């Protein structure tokens, strides 16, 4: 069991190396261009408004897409390679946590380096947009918030991917349709808007711990769909 899980972690790491390289290359290129533009504006005499950049937003989108594609691209192949469903479940969950933590640490470290350079050059109108600004913004809160959000997206989209794989477009589409209907009813009746207002006005670090816990629960539920999955995809 231990060797197979280690093999699964190695497989996921090797399989994602190319896409992670492309993702970080594009993200860093955009960041460099943004910093160069900011430095150019700093040399002008005009008053410059605050320039914000989001490192974590693209990471959240990447994790959501990855969670969905993992089911389609990796799970059937691993089953064909004789990996047990239980080990796939454990290995995928461990890898998702490791990936979320690693990306959050990388983003936090990069943000600290960039802000140190900005302070050294006297540029004070460049900042990063981050959910931790609702809290006491420190490297610790950024890591916790990013890890929780990214793992939550990975877990949710992994389960949705299993629904589409196991029950086809009809089953997965029906599930998303029900969620959309509930969302529209919530907006029409006002309780969904009130919920988000209460969340954002009373947000604290505990919220992100709770979000991580919800992600773990959702991922645990996904095993109900994973344990009987086959290599035959329902269309």
FENZIDA-V187561 format. One record per backbone hydrogen bond with DSSP energy under -0.5 kcal/mol. CO is the residue of the C=O (numbers start at 0). NH is the residue of the N-H. E is the energy in kcal/mol with one decimal. If there is no record, write none. Layout:
CO/NH/E
CO/NH/E
//
This chain:
0/4/-2.2
1/5/-2.2
2/6/-2.3
3/7/-2.2
4/8/-2.5
5/9/-2.3
6/10/-2.4
7/11/-2.7
8/12/-2.4
9/13/-2.6
10/14/-2.9
11/15/-2.1
12/16/-0.6
13/16/-0.6
15/19/-2.8
16/20/-2.0
17/21/-2.4
18/22/-2.6
19/23/-2.7
20/24/-2.1
21/25/-2.4
22/26/-2.6
23/27/-2.8
24/28/-2.0
25/29/-2.3
26/30/-2.1
27/31/-2.7
28/32/-2.3
29/33/-2.3
30/34/-2.6
31/35/-2.6
32/36/-2.4
33/37/-2.3
34/38/-2.6
35/39/-2.1
36/40/-2.3
37/41/-2.0
38/42/-0.9
39/42/-0.7
40/43/-1.4
49/51/-0.5
50/126/-2.5
52/54/-0.6
52/128/-2.3
54/58/-0.7
55/59/-2.4
56/60/-1.8
57/61/-2.5
58/62/-2.5
59/63/-2.1
60/64/-2.4
61/65/-2.6
62/66/-2.6
63/67/-1.5
64/68/-2.6
65/69/-2.0
66/70/-0.6
67/70/-0.7
67/71/-0.9
68/72/-3.1
69/73/-2.0
69/74/-1.8
70/75/-0.8
73/77/-2.6
74/78/-2.2
75/79/-2.2
76/80/-1.4
77/82/-2.5
78/81/-1.8
83/87/-2.3
84/88/-2.3
85/89/-2.5
86/90/-3.2
87/91/-2.6
88/92/-2.1
89/93/-2.6
90/94/-2.3
91/95/-2.7
92/96/-2.2
93/97/-2.6
94/98/-3.0
95/99/-2.6
96/100/-2.4
97/101/-2.7
98/102/-2.7
99/103/-2.0
100/104/-2.3
101/105/-2.3
102/106/-2.4
103/107/-2.3
104/108/-2.7
105/109/-2.4
106/110/-2.4
107/111/-2.3
108/112/-2.1
109/113/-2.5
110/114/-2.5
111/115/-1.9
112/116/-2.0
113/117/-2.4
114/118/-2.3
115/119/-2.0
116/120/-1.8
117/121/-0.6
117/122/-2.2
118/121/-0.5
121/123/-0.7
124/50/-4.2
126/52/-1.7
127/129/-0.6
129/132/-1.9
130/133/-1.8
131/134/-2.0
134/136/-1.0
135/137/-0.8
137/141/-2.0
138/142/-2.1
139/143/-2.4
140/144/-2.6
141/145/-2.6
142/146/-2.5
143/147/-2.3
144/148/-2.5
145/149/-2.8
146/150/-2.3
147/151/-2.2
148/152/-2.3
149/153/-2.4
150/154/-2.8
151/155/-2.6
152/156/-2.4
153/157/-1.8
154/158/-2.1
155/159/-2.2
156/160/-2.3
157/161/-1.9
158/162/-2.0
159/163/-2.3
160/164/-2.4
161/165/-2.9
162/166/-2.5
163/167/-1.3
164/233/-2.2
166/170/-1.4
167/171/-2.6
168/172/-2.7
169/173/-1.8
170/174/-1.9
171/175/-2.3
172/176/-2.3
173/177/-2.3
174/178/-2.1
175/179/-2.6
176/180/-2.5
177/181/-2.5
178/182/-2.4
179/183/-2.6
180/184/-2.4
181/185/-2.5
182/186/-2.2
183/187/-2.6
184/188/-2.7
185/189/-1.0
185/191/-1.6
185/192/-0.6
189/193/-2.2
190/194/-1.9
191/195/-2.1
192/196/-2.3
193/197/-2.5
194/198/-2.2
195/199/-2.5
196/200/-2.2
197/201/-1.6
203/206/-0.9
203/207/-0.8
204/208/-1.5
205/209/-2.6
206/210/-2.4
207/211/-2.2
208/212/-2.2
209/213/-2.6
210/214/-2.3
211/215/-2.1
212/216/-2.1
213/217/-2.8
214/218/-2.5
215/219/-2.2
216/220/-2.2
217/221/-1.6
218/222/-0.5
219/222/-1.1
220/223/-1.8
221/224/-1.0
221/225/-1.7
222/226/-2.5
225/228/-1.5
230/232/-0.7
//
